[in-house]
Amino acid sequence: MPRASAAAARQTAESVCEAGEELFSKEGYSAISLDDVAQAAGVTRGAVYHHFRSKSGLFAAVTARVQSRVADAVVAAAAAAGGDPHERLRAGSHAFLDVITSSSAARILLIDAPAVVGWDEWRRLDAEHSAAHLREALADVGVRDELLDATTALLSGAMNEAALWVMNAENAEASRAHAHRVLDRILASVGP
């Protein structure tokens, strides 16, 4: 019986995270209450508190989950690009821009997370996920060690700003296409 209870608890936590992600991405952190999340997940408010302790605890879990999903998409795209390091960097960078602007990720990761989970935690999560992969890809294309951190920070910041720009554009598809063209130009200049 404990196994069924543990499995049920995991499923409840997963349902709450899914509902939280959907609501936070559509309405933003400040507009959503734990009652909203509980109702959307089909659980009690007590169940949400049991698993996440607070609204900020739930948001932190959602942030980590979204950050991991974005990083997984980047890694998959880079791996599918083959053996050329420049093509892997390009594919991963373009995948980042696509996944973050075509899903719930931008609002959660780029707008609310720095304020809700705190800048230090946001930076830690980014460093463990997307930025770590970007740094590795930049090293693989030959960016010198003394320039690696600066190049990672600048390229990451540029892609984050591009994602926010696309997210707020009247025509997201056209803006995303323009961002991809500019990203190619930037990436063409990266290397030794």
Secondary structure, 3 states (H helix, E strand, C coil): CHHHHHHHHHHHHHHHHHHHHHHHHHHCHHHCCHHHHHHHHCCCHHHHHHHHCCHHHHHHHHHHHHHHHHHHHHHHHHHHCCCCHHHHHHHHHHHHHHHHHCCCHHHHHHHHHHHHCCHHHHHHHHHHCHHHHHHHHHHHCCCCHHHHHHHHHHHHHHHHHHHHHHHHCCCHHHHHHHHHHHHHHHHHCCCC
